Amino acid sequence: MFLEMQQHCDVVMLGIDVKDAFLTVKQQCPTVVQCQMANGERADYGLGKVLPGQRDGSRLWHQDITKVMKEELGMSVHEPYPCILKSQDGCCFALIHVDDILVIGKRDFVMN
């Protein structure tokens, strides 16, 4: 796709690794974890955000990031691939794999 677009416009490709991606996602169901302190005491904590390794973490992160890309950037799912989003005019595509995003698009769209 990059090579095809490069023939017609000023295009860029970039990779994004979202650090602590899951920690930006609100818990869908109340989740309580029990922690044992160094002194042997136990404490219960309610989680407000998703933790890495949580079973539904990848799905919840994907729902959140695609929602942001749809609402803020006007992108839509590139059917039949729910992991690819595209801009309305087709000048930008984003491939989402867990917390990694590969973006290919016209320089002005991507940079702005």
Gaussian input, Z-matrix of N, CA and C with variables (Angstrom, degrees):
# hf/3-21g

backbone

0 1
 N
 C     1     B1
 C     2     B2     1     A1
 N     3     B3     2     A2     1     D1
 C     4     B4     3     A3     2     D2
 C     5     B5     4     A4     3     D3
 N     6     B6     5     A5     4     D4
 C     7     B7     6     A6     5     D5
 C     8     B8     7     A7     6     D6
 N     9     B9     8     A8     7     D7
 C    10    B10     9     A9     8     D8
 C    11    B11    10    A10     9     D9
 N    12    B12    11    A11    10    D10
 C    13    B13    12    A12    11    D11
 C    14    B14    13    A13    12    D12
 N    15    B15    14    A14    13    D13
 C    16    B16    15    A15    14    D14
 C    17    B17    16    A16    15    D15
 N    18    B18    17    A17    16    D16
 C    19    B19    18    A18    17    D17
 C    20    B20    19    A19    18    D18
 N    21    B21    20    A20    19    D19
 C    22    B22    21    A21    20    D20
 C    23    B23    22    A22    21    D21
 N    24    B24    23    A23    22    D22
 C    25    B25    24    A24    23    D23
 C    26    B26    25    A25    24    D24
 N    27    B27    26    A26    25    D25
 C    28    B28    27    A27    26    D26
 C    29    B29    28    A28    27    D27
 N    30    B30    29    A29    28    D28
 C    31    B31    30    A30    29    D29
 C    32    B32    31    A31    30    D30
 N    33    B33    32    A32    31    D31
 C    34    B34    33    A33    32    D32
 C    35    B35    34    A34    33    D33
 N    36    B36    35    A35    34    D34
 C    37    B37    36    A36    35    D35
 C    38    B38    37    A37    36    D36
 N    39    B39    38    A38    37    D37
 C    40    B40    39    A39    38    D38
 C    41    B41    40    A40    39    D39
 N    42    B42    41    A41    40    D40
 C    43    B43    42    A42    41    D41
 C    44    B44    43    A43    42    D42
 N    45    B45    44    A44    43    D43
 C    46    B46    45    A45    44    D44
 C    47    B47    46    A46    45    D45
 N    48    B48    47    A47    46    D46
 C    49    B49    48    A48    47    D47
 C    50    B50    49    A49    48    D48
 N    51    B51    50    A50    49    D49
 C    52    B52    51    A51    50    D50
 C    53    B53    52    A52    51    D51
 N    54    B54    53    A53    52    D52
 C    55    B55    54    A54    53    D53
 C    56    B56    55    A55    54    D54
 N    57    B57    56    A56    55    D55
 C    58    B58    57    A57    56    D56
 C    59    B59    58    A58    57    D57
 N    60    B60    59    A59    58    D58
 C    61    B61    60    A60    59    D59
 C    62    B62    61    A61    60    D60
 N    63    B63    62    A62    61    D61
 C    64    B64    63    A63    62    D62
 C    65    B65    64    A64    63    D63
 N    66    B66    65    A65    64    D64
 C    67    B67    66    A66    65    D65
 C    68    B68    67    A67    66    D66
 N    69    B69    68    A68    67    D67
 C    70    B70    69    A69    68    D68
 C    71    B71    70    A70    69    D69
 N    72    B72    71    A71    70    D70
 C    73    B73    72    A72    71    D71
 C    74    B74    73    A73    72    D72
 N    75    B75    74    A74    73    D73
 C    76    B76    75    A75    74    D74
 C    77    B77    76    A76    75    D75
 N    78    B78    77    A77    76    D76
 C    79    B79    78    A78    77    D77
 C    80    B80    79    A79    78    D78
 N    81    B81    80    A80    79    D79
 C    82    B82    81    A81    80    D80
 C    83    B83    82    A82    81    D81
 N    84    B84    83    A83    82    D82
 C    85    B85    84    A84    83    D83
 C    86    B86    85    A85    84    D84
 N    87    B87    86    A86    85    D85
 C    88    B88    87    A87    86    D86
 C    89    B89    88    A88    87    D87
 N    90    B90    89    A89    88    D88
 C    91    B91    90    A90    89    D89
 C    92    B92    91    A91    90    D90
 N    93    B93    92    A92    91    D91
 C    94    B94    93    A93    92    D92
 C    95    B95    94    A94    93    D93
 N    96    B96    95    A95    94    D94
 C    97    B97    96    A96    95    D95
 C    98    B98    97    A97    96    D96
 N    99    B99    98    A98    97    D97
 C   100   B100    99    A99    98    D98
 C   101   B101   100   A100    99    D99
 N   102   B102   101   A101   100   D100
 C   103   B103   102   A102   101   D101
 C   104   B104   103   A103   102   D102
 N   105   B105   104   A104   103   D103
 C   106   B106   105   A105   104   D104
 C   107   B107   106   A106   105   D105
 N   108   B108   107   A107   106   D106
 C   109   B109   108   A108   107   D107
 C   110   B110   109   A109   108   D108
 N   111   B111   110   A110   109   D109
 C   112   B112   111   A111   110   D110
 C   113   B113   112   A112   111   D111
 N   114   B114   113   A113   112   D112
 C   115   B115   114   A114   113   D113
 C   116   B116   115   A115   114   D114
 N   117   B117   116   A116   115   D115
 C   118   B118   117   A117   116   D116
 C   119   B119   118   A118   117   D117
 N   120   B120   119   A119   118   D118
 C   121   B121   120   A120   119   D119
 C   122   B122   121   A121   120   D120
 N   123   B123   122   A122   121   D121
 C   124   B124   123   A123   122   D122
 C   125   B125   124   A124   123   D123
 N   126   B126   125   A125   124   D124
 C   127   B127   126   A126   125   D125
 C   128   B128   127   A127   126   D126
 N   129   B129   128   A128   127   D127
 C   130   B130   129   A129   128   D128
 C   131   B131   130   A130   129   D129
 N   132   B132   131   A131   130   D130
 C   133   B133   132   A132   131   D131
 C   134   B134   133   A133   132   D132
 N   135   B135   134   A134   133   D133
 C   136   B136   135   A135   134   D134
 C   137   B137   136   A136   135   D135
 N   138   B138   137   A137   136   D136
 C   139   B139   138   A138   137   D137
 C   140   B140   139   A139   138   D138
 N   141   B141   140   A140   139   D139
 C   142   B142   141   A141   140   D140
 C   143   B143   142   A142   141   D141
 N   144   B144   143   A143   142   D142
 C   145   B145   144   A144   143   D143
 C   146   B146   145   A145   144   D144
 N   147   B147   146   A146   145   D145
 C   148   B148   147   A147   146   D146
 C   149   B149   148   A148   147   D147
 N   150   B150   149   A149   148   D148
 C   151   B151   150   A150   149   D149
 C   152   B152   151   A151   150   D150
 N   153   B153   152   A152   151   D151
 C   154   B154   153   A153   152   D152
 C   155   B155   154   A154   153   D153
 N   156   B156   155   A155   154   D154
 C   157   B157   156   A156   155   D155
 C   158   B158   157   A157   156   D156
 N   159   B159   158   A158   157   D157
 C   160   B160   159   A159   158   D158
 C   161   B161   160   A160   159   D159
 N   162   B162   161   A161   160   D160
 C   163   B163   162   A162   161   D161
 C   164   B164   163   A163   162   D162
 N   165   B165   164   A164   163   D163
 C   166   B166   165   A165   164   D164
 C   167   B167   166   A166   165   D165
 N   168   B168   167   A167   166   D166
 C   169   B169   168   A168   167   D167
 C   170   B170   169   A169   168   D168
 N   171   B171   170   A170   169   D169
 C   172   B172   171   A171   170   D170
 C   173   B173   172   A172   171   D171
 N   174   B174   173   A173   172   D172
 C   175   B175   174   A174   173   D173
 C   176   B176   175   A175   174   D174
 N   177   B177   176   A176   175   D175
 C   178   B178   177   A177   176   D176
 C   179   B179   178   A178   177   D177
 N   180   B180   179   A179   178   D178
 C   181   B181   180   A180   179   D179
 C   182   B182   181   A181   180   D180
 N   183   B183   182   A182   181   D181
 C   184   B184   183   A183   182   D182
 C   185   B185   184   A184   183   D183
 N   186   B186   185   A185   184   D184
 C   187   B187   186   A186   185   D185
 C   188   B188   187   A187   186   D186
 N   189   B189   188   A188   187   D187
 C   190   B190   189   A189   188   D188
 C   191   B191   190   A190   189   D189
 N   192   B192   191   A191   190   D190
 C   193   B193   192   A192   191   D191
 C   194   B194   193   A193   192   D192
 N   195   B195   194   A194   193   D193
 C   196   B196   195   A195   194   D194
 C   197   B197   196   A196   195   D195
 N   198   B198   197   A197   196   D196
 C   199   B199   198   A198   197   D197
 C   200   B200   199   A199   198   D198
 N   201   B201   200   A200   199   D199
 C   202   B202   201   A201   200   D200
 C   203   B203   202   A202   201   D201
 N   204   B204   203   A203   202   D202
 C   205   B205   204   A204   203   D203
 C   206   B206   205   A205   204   D204
 N   207   B207   206   A206   205   D205
 C   208   B208   207   A207   206   D206
 C   209   B209   208   A208   207   D207
 N   210   B210   209   A209   208   D208
 C   211   B211   210   A210   209   D209
 C   212   B212   211   A211   210   D210
 N   213   B213   212   A212   211   D211
 C   214   B214   213   A213   212   D212
 C   215   B215   214   A214   213   D213
 N   216   B216   215   A215   214   D214
 C   217   B217   216   A216   215   D215
 C   218   B218   217   A217   216   D216
 N   219   B219   218   A218   217   D217
 C   220   B220   219   A219   218   D218
 C   221   B221   220   A220   219   D219
 N   222   B222   221   A221   220   D220
 C   223   B223   222   A222   221   D221
 C   224   B224   223   A223   222   D222
 N   225   B225   224   A224   223   D223
 C   226   B226   225   A225   224   D224
 C   227   B227   226   A226   225   D225
 N   228   B228   227   A227   226   D226
 C   229   B229   228   A228   227   D227
 C   230   B230   229   A229   228   D228
 N   231   B231   230   A230   229   D229
 C   232   B232   231   A231   230   D230
 C   233   B233   232   A232   231   D231
 N   234   B234   233   A233   232   D232
 C   235   B235   234   A234   233   D233
 C   236   B236   235   A235   234   D234
 N   237   B237   236   A236   235   D235
 C   238   B238   237   A237   236   D236
 C   239   B239   238   A238   237   D237
 N   240   B240   239   A239   238   D238
 C   241   B241   240   A240   239   D239
 C   242   B242   241   A241   240   D240
 N   243   B243   242   A242   241   D241
 C   244   B244   243   A243   242   D242
 C   245   B245   244   A244   243   D243
 N   246   B246   245   A245   244   D244
 C   247   B247   246   A246   245   D245
 C   248   B248   247   A247   246   D246
 N   249   B249   248   A248   247   D247
 C   250   B250   249   A249   248   D248
 C   251   B251   250   A250   249   D249
 N   252   B252   251   A251   250   D250
 C   253   B253   252   A252   251   D251
 C   254   B254   253   A253   252   D252
 N   255   B255   254   A254   253   D253
 C   256   B256   255   A255   254   D254
 C   257   B257   256   A256   255   D255
 N   258   B258   257   A257   256   D256
 C   259   B259   258   A258   257   D257
 C   260   B260   259   A259   258   D258
 N   261   B261   260   A260   259   D259
 C   262   B262   261   A261   260   D260
 C   263   B263   262   A262   261   D261
 N   264   B264   263   A263   262   D262
 C   265   B265   264   A264   263   D263
 C   266   B266   265   A265   264   D264
 N   267   B267   266   A266   265   D265
 C   268   B268   267   A267   266   D266
 C   269   B269   268   A268   267   D267
 N   270   B270   269   A269   268   D268
 C   271   B271   270   A270   269   D269
 C   272   B272   271   A271   270   D270
 N   273   B273   272   A272   271   D271
 C   274   B274   273   A273   272   D272
 C   275   B275   274   A274   273   D273
 N   276   B276   275   A275   274   D274
 C   277   B277   276   A276   275   D275
 C   278   B278   277   A277   276   D276
 N   279   B279   278   A278   277   D277
 C   280   B280   279   A279   278   D278
 C   281   B281   280   A280   279   D279
 N   282   B282   281   A281   280   D280
 C   283   B283   282   A282   281   D281
 C   284   B284   283   A283   282   D282
 N   285   B285   284   A284   283   D283
 C   286   B286   285   A285   284   D284
 C   287   B287   286   A286   285   D285
 N   288   B288   287   A287   286   D286
 C   289   B289   288   A288   287   D287
 C   290   B290   289   A289   288   D288
 N   291   B291   290   A290   289   D289
 C   292   B292   291   A291   290   D290
 C   293   B293   292   A292   291   D291
 N   294   B294   293   A293   292   D292
 C   295   B295   294   A294   293   D293
 C   296   B296   295   A295   294   D294
 N   297   B297   296   A296   295   D295
 C   298   B298   297   A297   296   D296
 C   299   B299   298   A298   297   D297
 N   300   B300   299   A299   298   D298
 C   301   B301   300   A300   299   D299
 C   302   B302   301   A301   300   D300
 N   303   B303   302   A302   301   D301
 C   304   B304   303   A303   302   D302
 C   305   B305   304   A304   303   D303
 N   306   B306   305   A305   304   D304
 C   307   B307   306   A306   305   D305
 C   308   B308   307   A307   306   D306
 N   309   B309   308   A308   307   D307
 C   310   B310   309   A309   308   D308
 C   311   B311   310   A310   309   D309
 N   312   B312   311   A311   310   D310
 C   313   B313   312   A312   311   D311
 C   314   B314   313   A313   312   D312
 N   315   B315   314   A314   313   D313
 C   316   B316   315   A315   314   D314
 C   317   B317   316   A316   315   D315
 N   318   B318   317   A317   316   D316
 C   319   B319   318   A318   317   D317
 C   320   B320   319   A319   318   D318
 N   321   B321   320   A320   319   D319
 C   322   B322   321   A321   320   D320
 C   323   B323   322   A322   321   D321
 N   324   B324   323   A323   322   D322
 C   325   B325   324   A324   323   D323
 C   326   B326   325   A325   324   D324
 N   327   B327   326   A326   325   D325
 C   328   B328   327   A327   326   D326
 C   329   B329   328   A328   327   D327
 N   330   B330   329   A329   328   D328
 C   331   B331   330   A330   329   D329
 C   332   B332   331   A331   330   D330
 N   333   B333   332   A332   331   D331
 C   334   B334   333   A333   332   D332
 C   335   B335   334   A334   333   D333

   B1=1.4403
   B2=1.5293
   B3=1.3497
   B4=1.4635
   B5=1.5183
   B6=1.3299
   B7=1.4606
   B8=1.5276
   B9=1.3201
   B10=1.4596
   B11=1.5305
   B12=1.3199
   B13=1.4607
   B14=1.5222
   B15=1.3263
   B16=1.4623
   B17=1.5287
   B18=1.3125
   B19=1.4701
   B20=1.5260
   B21=1.3519
   B22=1.4581
   B23=1.5294
   B24=1.3406
   B25=1.4585
   B26=1.5261
   B27=1.3278
   B28=1.4569
   B29=1.5266
   B30=1.3213
   B31=1.4649
   B32=1.5282
   B33=1.3225
   B34=1.4642
   B35=1.5269
   B36=1.3224
   B37=1.4607
   B38=1.5318
   B39=1.3114
   B40=1.4553
   B41=1.5174
   B42=1.3124
   B43=1.4575
   B44=1.5158
   B45=1.3202
   B46=1.4583
   B47=1.5246
   B48=1.3249
   B49=1.4582
   B50=1.5211
   B51=1.3190
   B52=1.4506
   B53=1.5307
   B54=1.3049
   B55=1.4653
   B56=1.5267
   B57=1.3005
   B58=1.4647
   B59=1.5253
   B60=1.3345
   B61=1.4632
   B62=1.5232
   B63=1.3175
   B64=1.4615
   B65=1.5240
   B66=1.3248
   B67=1.4686
   B68=1.5254
   B69=1.3334
   B70=1.4647
   B71=1.5279
   B72=1.3338
   B73=1.4659
   B74=1.5210
   B75=1.3285
   B76=1.4652
   B77=1.5212
   B78=1.3200
   B79=1.4595
   B80=1.5270
   B81=1.3181
   B82=1.4547
   B83=1.5224
   B84=1.3130
   B85=1.4660
   B86=1.5235
   B87=1.3233
   B88=1.4702
   B89=1.5323
   B90=1.3161
   B91=1.4596
   B92=1.5200
   B93=1.3291
   B94=1.4576
   B95=1.5254
   B96=1.3219
   B97=1.4626
   B98=1.5276
   B99=1.3232
   B100=1.4591
   B101=1.5201
   B102=1.2987
   B103=1.4635
   B104=1.5228
   B105=1.3160
   B106=1.4596
   B107=1.5218
   B108=1.3141
   B109=1.4586
   B110=1.5285
   B111=1.3237
   B112=1.4619
   B113=1.5309
   B114=1.3346
   B115=1.4667
   B116=1.5318
   B117=1.3503
   B118=1.4604
   B119=1.5143
   B120=1.3263
   B121=1.4632
   B122=1.5293
   B123=1.3061
   B124=1.4603
   B125=1.5305
   B126=1.3137
   B127=1.4645
   B128=1.5255
   B129=1.3269
   B130=1.4638
   B131=1.5255
   B132=1.3429
   B133=1.4584
   B134=1.5183
   B135=1.3201
   B136=1.4560
   B137=1.5201
   B138=1.3218
   B139=1.4644
   B140=1.5292
   B141=1.3071
   B142=1.4599
   B143=1.5193
   B144=1.3252
   B145=1.4664
   B146=1.5216
   B147=1.3173
   B148=1.4670
   B149=1.5284
   B150=1.3213
   B151=1.4614
   B152=1.5255
   B153=1.3504
   B154=1.4584
   B155=1.5239
   B156=1.3032
   B157=1.4497
   B158=1.5146
   B159=1.3165
   B160=1.4543
   B161=1.5306
   B162=1.3239
   B163=1.4653
   B164=1.5199
   B165=1.3223
   B166=1.4562
   B167=1.5279
   B168=1.3296
   B169=1.4592
   B170=1.5172
   B171=1.3285
   B172=1.4665
   B173=1.5187
   B174=1.3353
   B175=1.4701
   B176=1.5266
   B177=1.3262
   B178=1.4580
   B179=1.5263
   B180=1.3353
   B181=1.4663
   B182=1.5303
   B183=1.3376
   B184=1.4669
   B185=1.5277
   B186=1.3179
   B187=1.4678
   B188=1.5218
   B189=1.3179
   B190=1.4681
   B191=1.5236
   B192=1.3321
   B193=1.4681
   B194=1.5216
   B195=1.3238
   B196=1.4727
   B197=1.5268
   B198=1.3262
   B199=1.4626
   B200=1.5315
   B201=1.3197
   B202=1.4637
   B203=1.5262
   B204=1.3216
   B205=1.4623
   B206=1.5244
   B207=1.3041
   B208=1.4657
   B209=1.5289
   B210=1.3430
   B211=1.4602
   B212=1.5222
   B213=1.3317
   B214=1.4651
   B215=1.5336
   B216=1.3328
   B217=1.4618
   B218=1.5203
   B219=1.3232
   B220=1.4645
   B221=1.5149
   B222=1.3214
   B223=1.4625
   B224=1.5275
   B225=1.3202
   B226=1.4604
   B227=1.5213
   B228=1.3303
   B229=1.4619
   B230=1.5200
   B231=1.3173
   B232=1.4691
   B233=1.5253
   B234=1.3229
   B235=1.4739
   B236=1.5188
   B237=1.2932
   B238=1.4557
   B239=1.5285
   B240=1.3270
   B241=1.4683
   B242=1.5260
   B243=1.3303
   B244=1.4654
   B245=1.5287
   B246=1.3269
   B247=1.4640
   B248=1.5324
   B249=1.3382
   B250=1.4646
   B251=1.5202
   B252=1.3274
   B253=1.4623
   B254=1.5146
   B255=1.3290
   B256=1.4637
   B257=1.5162
   B258=1.3193
   B259=1.4571
   B260=1.5226
   B261=1.3339
   B262=1.4601
   B263=1.5256
   B264=1.3333
   B265=1.4654
   B266=1.5336
   B267=1.3411
   B268=1.4601
   B269=1.5136
   B270=1.3391
   B271=1.4713
   B272=1.5234
   B273=1.3426
   B274=1.4581
   B275=1.5252
   B276=1.3309
   B277=1.4565
   B278=1.5223
   B279=1.3265
   B280=1.4653
   B281=1.5243
   B282=1.3101
   B283=1.4596
   B284=1.5253
   B285=1.3345
   B286=1.4588
   B287=1.5219
   B288=1.3377
   B289=1.4620
   B290=1.5142
   B291=1.3096
   B292=1.4623
   B293=1.5266
   B294=1.3382
   B295=1.4649
   B296=1.5310
   B297=1.3212
   B298=1.4625
   B299=1.5222
   B300=1.3302
   B301=1.4542
   B302=1.5281
   B303=1.3262
   B304=1.4555
   B305=1.5217
   B306=1.3219
   B307=1.4649
   B308=1.5155
   B309=1.3192
   B310=1.4556
   B311=1.5245
   B312=1.3266
   B313=1.4576
   B314=1.5086
   B315=1.3246
   B316=1.4510
   B317=1.5253
   B318=1.3138
   B319=1.4692
   B320=1.5248
   B321=1.3109
   B322=1.4711
   B323=1.5280
   B324=1.3463
   B325=1.4606
   B326=1.5281
   B327=1.3183
   B328=1.4708
   B329=1.5292
   B330=1.3079
   B331=1.4495
   B332=1.5386
   B333=1.3041
   B334=1.4748
   B335=1.5161
   A1=110.24
   A2=115.97
   A3=120.19
   A4=110.82
   A5=116.96
   A6=120.78
   A7=111.70
   A8=116.93
   A9=120.73
   A10=110.94
   A11=116.91
   A12=120.71
   A13=111.46
   A14=116.59
   A15=121.25
   A16=112.10
   A17=116.83
   A18=120.94
   A19=112.20
   A20=117.34
   A21=120.55
   A22=114.54
   A23=117.69
   A24=119.03
   A25=110.64
   A26=115.08
   A27=121.77
   A28=107.06
   A29=116.77
   A30=121.99
   A31=110.46
   A32=115.74
   A33=121.46
   A34=109.12
   A35=114.81
   A36=122.02
   A37=106.40
   A38=115.94
   A39=117.82
   A40=110.41
   A41=114.01
   A42=120.86
   A43=109.21
   A44=115.53
   A45=121.42
   A46=108.07
   A47=116.12
   A48=121.83
   A49=105.91
   A50=117.41
   A51=121.89
   A52=109.03
   A53=115.95
   A54=120.77
   A55=109.31
   A56=116.52
   A57=122.38
   A58=112.62
   A59=116.92
   A60=121.43
   A61=111.85
   A62=117.07
   A63=120.00
   A64=111.25
   A65=117.20
   A66=120.72
   A67=112.73
   A68=117.99
   A69=121.98
   A70=111.01
   A71=117.34
   A72=122.29
   A73=110.30
   A74=116.62
   A75=120.81
   A76=110.57
   A77=116.14
   A78=121.62
   A79=108.97
   A80=117.27
   A81=121.54
   A82=111.17
   A83=116.55
   A84=122.99
   A85=107.76
   A86=117.19
   A87=118.40
   A88=110.18
   A89=116.25
   A90=121.36
   A91=109.15
   A92=115.65
   A93=121.82
   A94=108.29
   A95=115.57
   A96=120.43
   A97=108.20
   A98=115.10
   A99=120.42
   A100=107.84
   A101=115.30
   A102=121.34
   A103=109.25
   A104=116.66
   A105=120.52
   A106=108.09
   A107=115.32
   A108=121.50
   A109=109.56
   A110=115.98
   A111=121.69
   A112=111.81
   A113=116.41
   A114=119.87
   A115=112.61
   A116=116.68
   A117=120.96
   A118=114.69
   A119=117.76
   A120=120.38
   A121=110.20
   A122=115.20
   A123=120.78
   A124=108.71
   A125=115.37
   A126=120.87
   A127=108.72
   A128=116.07
   A129=121.61
   A130=108.93
   A131=115.27
   A132=121.02
   A133=108.96
   A134=115.74
   A135=120.70
   A136=108.76
   A137=116.40
   A138=120.75
   A139=110.23
   A140=116.26
   A141=120.84
   A142=111.25
   A143=116.67
   A144=122.55
   A145=109.81
   A146=115.03
   A147=122.12
   A148=109.06
   A149=116.56
   A150=121.59
   A151=110.69
   A152=117.99
   A153=119.68
   A154=109.67
   A155=116.87
   A156=121.53
   A157=113.33
   A158=116.96
   A159=120.13
   A160=107.98
   A161=117.10
   A162=121.07
   A163=114.52
   A164=117.42
   A165=119.24
   A166=112.77
   A167=117.46
   A168=121.99
   A169=114.30
   A170=117.56
   A171=120.31
   A172=111.35
   A173=116.04
   A174=119.97
   A175=110.54
   A176=117.29
   A177=120.79
   A178=111.65
   A179=117.04
   A180=121.05
   A181=109.76
   A182=117.22
   A183=121.11
   A184=110.38
   A185=117.46
   A186=120.40
   A187=110.93
   A188=117.12
   A189=120.53
   A190=112.62
   A191=117.42
   A192=119.16
   A193=111.16
   A194=118.18
   A195=118.78
   A196=110.55
   A197=117.42
   A198=120.31
   A199=110.09
   A200=117.25
   A201=121.58
   A202=110.48
   A203=116.79
   A204=120.24
   A205=111.47
   A206=117.53
   A207=121.29
   A208=110.81
   A209=116.62
   A210=120.78
   A211=113.19
   A212=117.61
   A213=120.83
   A214=113.27
   A215=116.42
   A216=120.14
   A217=113.68
   A218=117.15
   A219=120.33
   A220=113.22
   A221=117.16
   A222=120.44
   A223=109.46
   A224=115.76
   A225=121.09
   A226=109.37
   A227=115.77
   A228=120.80
   A229=108.67
   A230=115.53
   A231=122.58
   A232=107.47
   A233=116.31
   A234=121.42
   A235=110.25
   A236=119.50
   A237=129.45
   A238=113.10
   A239=118.26
   A240=121.43
   A241=110.73
   A242=118.58
   A243=120.39
   A244=114.17
   A245=117.84
   A246=119.94
   A247=111.76
   A248=117.45
   A249=121.57
   A250=109.01
   A251=115.64
   A252=121.05
   A253=108.36
   A254=116.10
   A255=119.93
   A256=109.44
   A257=114.59
   A258=119.58
   A259=108.66
   A260=115.74
   A261=120.11
   A262=112.52
   A263=116.62
   A264=119.39
   A265=113.34
   A266=117.34
   A267=121.13
   A268=114.41
   A269=117.37
   A270=119.54
   A271=112.56
   A272=117.58
   A273=120.20
   A274=109.95
   A275=115.39
   A276=122.45
   A277=108.44
   A278=116.44
   A279=121.30
   A280=108.58
   A281=116.08
   A282=123.20
   A283=107.15
   A284=116.51
   A285=121.44
   A286=109.15
   A287=115.59
   A288=121.45
   A289=107.36
   A290=116.65
   A291=124.99
   A292=108.34
   A293=120.12
   A294=120.65
   A295=112.56
   A296=117.10
   A297=122.30
   A298=109.13
   A299=116.11
   A300=121.33
   A301=108.24
   A302=116.92
   A303=122.79
   A304=106.82
   A305=116.83
   A306=122.20
   A307=109.22
   A308=115.51
   A309=122.65
   A310=106.26
   A311=116.26
   A312=117.41
   A313=113.40
   A314=114.04
   A315=120.12
   A316=108.52
   A317=114.58
   A318=120.76
   A319=112.14
   A320=118.79
   A321=119.77
   A322=111.66
   A323=119.06
   A324=121.23
   A325=110.01
   A326=116.74
   A327=120.95
   A328=110.83
   A329=117.93
   A330=121.01
   A331=112.19
   A332=116.84
   A333=119.65
   A334=110.52
   D1=-42.41
   D2=178.64
   D3=-58.69
   D4=-47.59
   D5=-178.13
   D6=-65.23
   D7=-36.83
   D8=177.70
   D9=-65.73
   D10=-47.63
   D11=-179.00
   D12=-67.38
   D13=-31.52
   D14=-177.62
   D15=-62.40
   D16=-26.83
   D17=179.73
   D18=-71.35
   D19=-20.02
   D20=-172.07
   D21=-115.43
   D22=-18.40
   D23=-175.69
   D24=-157.90
   D25=172.36
   D26=176.66
   D27=-79.53
   D28=105.94
   D29=-172.08
   D30=-119.20
   D31=149.26
   D32=176.92
   D33=-127.37
   D34=156.73
   D35=174.50
   D36=-128.62
   D37=132.57
   D38=177.60
   D39=-143.91
   D40=151.32
   D41=177.44
   D42=-112.45
   D43=138.86
   D44=-179.84
   D45=-125.52
   D46=128.49
   D47=173.04
   D48=-112.20
   D49=109.91
   D50=-176.28
   D51=-82.86
   D52=105.84
   D53=179.43
   D54=-69.58
   D55=140.20
   D56=178.37
   D57=55.04
   D58=35.14
   D59=-176.87
   D60=-55.64
   D61=-45.53
   D62=-176.31
   D63=-63.59
   D64=-31.26
   D65=-177.89
   D66=-70.89
   D67=-1.89
   D68=175.93
   D69=-97.62
   D70=-4.85
   D71=-173.32
   D72=-102.12
   D73=128.31
   D74=178.06
   D75=-71.08
   D76=145.50
   D77=174.55
   D78=-63.27
   D79=138.58
   D80=176.87
   D81=-84.54
   D82=-35.86
   D83=179.00
   D84=-119.92
   D85=144.39
   D86=176.63
   D87=-55.08
   D88=127.13
   D89=-176.82
   D90=-127.81
   D91=125.40
   D92=179.71
   D93=-118.59
   D94=133.34
   D95=175.96
   D96=-117.94
   D97=152.43
   D98=178.46
   D99=-110.13
   D100=131.12
   D101=-177.33
   D102=-118.47
   D103=134.29
   D104=175.08
   D105=-99.20
   D106=122.69
   D107=-178.60
   D108=-77.52
   D109=167.41
   D110=-179.38
   D111=-61.38
   D112=-29.21
   D113=-179.44
   D114=-85.48
   D115=3.45
   D116=177.40
   D117=96.09
   D118=-14.67
   D119=177.80
   D120=-68.87
   D121=151.73
   D122=178.01
   D123=-112.35
   D124=146.00
   D125=178.48
   D126=-138.87
   D127=141.50
   D128=176.19
   D129=-97.82
   D130=139.58
   D131=178.42
   D132=-131.79
   D133=134.22
   D134=173.07
   D135=-88.12
   D136=130.64
   D137=-178.12
   D138=-89.37
   D139=130.43
   D140=175.55
   D141=-91.60
   D142=-29.09
   D143=-177.33
   D144=-121.79
   D145=160.98
   D146=-179.79
   D147=-74.79
   D148=140.03
   D149=176.77
   D150=-98.62
   D151=146.06
   D152=173.37
   D153=-56.00
   D154=137.50
   D155=-178.93
   D156=94.12
   D157=-10.60
   D158=177.68
   D159=-69.56
   D160=136.42
   D161=-170.68
   D162=-54.06
   D163=-41.77
   D164=-177.20
   D165=-96.05
   D166=10.23
   D167=-177.14
   D168=-58.43
   D169=-46.48
   D170=-178.80
   D171=-63.26
   D172=-42.52
   D173=-179.35
   D174=-65.57
   D175=-44.15
   D176=-179.16
   D177=-65.81
   D178=-40.86
   D179=176.97
   D180=-61.74
   D181=-45.73
   D182=-179.42
   D183=-60.28
   D184=-42.57
   D185=178.15
   D186=-61.77
   D187=-43.29
   D188=-179.09
   D189=-67.46
   D190=-47.19
   D191=-176.31
   D192=-68.95
   D193=-37.17
   D194=177.85
   D195=-68.42
   D196=-34.55
   D197=177.12
   D198=-62.38
   D199=-44.68
   D200=178.37
   D201=-61.71
   D202=-45.32
   D203=-178.24
   D204=-65.95
   D205=-34.65
   D206=177.43
   D207=-70.13
   D208=-49.76
   D209=-174.58
   D210=-74.93
   D211=-40.82
   D212=-175.09
   D213=-86.86
   D214=-32.69
   D215=-175.06
   D216=-112.09
   D217=-4.78
   D218=-179.70
   D219=69.00
   D220=25.69
   D221=-179.78
   D222=-86.70
   D223=161.50
   D224=178.71
   D225=-137.10
   D226=160.83
   D227=179.05
   D228=-67.50
   D229=133.98
   D230=179.28
   D231=-88.42
   D232=91.78
   D233=-176.78
   D234=-60.58
   D235=143.37
   D236=2.87
   D237=-95.04
   D238=24.82
   D239=-174.76
   D240=-109.42
   D241=100.57
   D242=-177.22
   D243=-67.69
   D244=-9.76
   D245=179.09
   D246=-91.17
   D247=-2.60
   D248=179.29
   D249=-115.65
   D250=130.37
   D251=174.45
   D252=-117.09
   D253=151.59
   D254=179.06
   D255=-135.83
   D256=153.23
   D257=176.62
   D258=-73.87
   D259=162.67
   D260=-177.10
   D261=-59.40
   D262=-37.74
   D263=-178.26
   D264=-93.14
   D265=4.76
   D266=177.31
   D267=74.44
   D268=16.92
   D269=-178.92
   D270=-88.95
   D271=-5.25
   D272=-178.42
   D273=-148.95
   D274=138.53
   D275=177.34
   D276=-130.12
   D277=144.70
   D278=178.00
   D279=-132.67
   D280=128.39
   D281=176.02
   D282=-104.70
   D283=121.95
   D284=-177.70
   D285=-108.25
   D286=125.20
   D287=174.10
   D288=-130.22
   D289=102.76
   D290=-174.96
   D291=51.96
   D292=-111.60
   D293=-177.98
   D294=-104.39
   D295=16.94
   D296=176.29
   D297=-110.99
   D298=137.37
   D299=-179.41
   D300=-129.76
   D301=128.55
   D302=174.23
   D303=-107.49
   D304=124.11
   D305=-177.00
   D306=-116.79
   D307=133.48
   D308=173.62
   D309=-130.15
   D310=126.20
   D311=-179.99
   D312=-174.76
   D313=173.50
   D314=175.83
   D315=-60.78
   D316=137.32
   D317=-174.99
   D318=-52.54
   D319=-46.60
   D320=-175.54
   D321=-65.20
   D322=-37.26
   D323=178.30
   D324=-67.03
   D325=-47.04
   D326=-176.50
   D327=-66.41
   D328=-43.34
   D329=-175.96
   D330=-73.23
   D331=-24.11
   D332=179.63
   D333=-96.68

